[in-house]
Structure formats: structure tokens, C-alpha cells
Amino acid sequence: MNRTKILRKFIRTRMALAETMQKIMDLNRTRKLTSTMPVVGKQEELAEELKILNATAEIQNKVMKRYEAQLNRDQQRA
């Protein structure tokens, strides 16, 4: 694959991962605030959303590492 295309995909994935991490941090902040309030079902909903975001971040991290490895291989060949 073309180095420029891989680099572009790497940057997009890194940006998506940063966005996902920000959502996770915001969600954790919300969970912390709602833990003191008696909101029925809200904690379970937030926990489920956090679980999905964590899985998404893990996948994005793996993809980013794969692109990084491809870029390093291509650089060593050149």
C-alpha cells in the first residue's frame, strides 16, 4: 500500500482514538457526578456505554499499531 495512504489512515485513526478517549473521560466524569444522585437506571446505561467505548478504543488502538508497524517497515525498506 502507498505510504501516503497508510499515513493518512494512521492519522485518521489516531484522531478517532483521541475523540473516543475524550468521550470516555466525559462519561467517567458524568458517572462520578451521577453516583451521588439517586438516578434509577442511569448508572447501568452509563456502564454499558462505557463498555462499548472501551471496546472501540481497544480496536482503534490495535489498528493504529498495525498502521504504525507498516509505516516502520516501509521506512526500513527505503
Phi, psi and omega in degrees: 000150181295136182302321181296319179294318179296317179298318179297316178295321178299313181295317178297319180293320179296320178294319179296320179295318178297321178295317179296318179296323178295320177297321179297316180296319178297318180295320177296322177298317179296318178299320180296319180290320183280348180292335179273345180259141178279079179255117184284126176082345183292319181297318180294320178296316179294322179295320179294317179296320178296321179298316180294316180295321177296319178295319178297316180297322179296317179295315180298322179295318179296317180296317180298319178296323179295316177297320179297319178295320178296318179296319179294320178298315180296324179291322179291328179289328185285000000 
